[in-house]
Amino acid sequence: MKNKIITLVKYFKFLYYIYYYIMSGFISFLKFFVKPDNNLILFNSFGGKKYDDSPKVIYEKMLNDKRFDKYTFVWAFHDPSNKKVKGARIIKTDSLSYYITALKARCWITNSGIERGLNFKGKKTFYFNTWHGTPIKKMGTDIDDDNKSFGAKKQAEFDIMCSQGDYETNIFSRVFNISKESFLCSGLPRNDKLLNYKESDCIKIKKKLGLPLDKKIILYAPTFREYERDNEKNCILLPPMNLNKWKNELGNEYCLLFRAHYEVSKMMEFDENGFVFNMSDYPALDDLMIISDILISDYSSIFFDFSIMDKLMFHFTYDYEKYSLNRGMYFDIRNKLYGSNNEDELISIIKSSDKDISKTISFRKKYVNYYGNAAEKSLDCIYKNIRR
């Protein structure tokens, strides 16, 4: 029932606005009675869904940084019952304790938002947002008013936001209405690992996942379609792929890792058969990128992250016109990378691939200007702004 209510509030503007004004007013009222804690840092990832991504990288680096020895760390989750984070206190999002903790905190660290779609901020809070990817699809105020993914009503109050390049800085400064001086030109902390792995790490990950060591790996990681939902408003994924065909054509040389977007509640059903493996629930996307030889996606920000490893990338844009009409995009990915809107042609391209990564390199040089040491730069920035 709770999930249904959240979905209704998220995707129906009238209900969202009621929630926004009533709850924002209530939290702002609480601010008069909450004393700030100069030693408290609050984390979440994807609003409270997971313990991962750049906030996790920053947190684990903080644990080993003496500058942060005096600080108390709190992680917020939608379901804290099965979460354990070494060195941190766990709280539940959308609880009174959560909002009081948020108002107390000297620092917020997230890759999406702390405010749960509301408008509030602690009296002394430093808001550090890594975000979770460079956009191909339109964001925030660039999205049409009738789009199912309408943006939050409030203006972003980020003090600092991480950036991978000038391209995304220009977009995010506009859609979040924050100055370009508020961006940390660092890259994403989660991507540091992509440049610092060894072949032994690849073998270890493959063994842990039960993957064959003698085959190349294709990672298929499409984004979600907010306009494709079931009767309960759950986001679904139904890509037109004949996985038996893929196995017959590519199975001798490759295996396929299928990774659905975290917004997808229901996806196409398939049997893991030694060729295709369902990795949608595997928590570490960076592991999957590290072990993969080829990335296939559509309109996902994963292209930007994967490009820094200089590996093959292909687009599979079977619904380009529909997606472009319903969501809108900043550029046509079909003009930037090899690929196809037809699976037979895409399979043929993969089979005849001569390891030409020139398109990947051109893509990286155009869109990703900063990477490699983002976590260290983030910690320096955070400490500089919250130290007393």
Helices and strands as residue ranges (DSSP letters): H 2-11, H 13-30, G 31-33, E 37-43, G 46-48, H 53-62, G 66-68, E 72-77, G 80-82, E 88-92, H 96-104, E 105-110, E 126-129, G 140-142, E 160-163, H 166-175, G 180-182, E 183-185, G 189-195, H 199-209, E 216-220, E 236-237, H 243-250, E 254-258, E 266-267, E 276-278, H 285-291, E 294-297, H 302-307, E 312-316, H 320-326, G 333-335, E 338-340, H 343-351, H 358-367, H 374-386
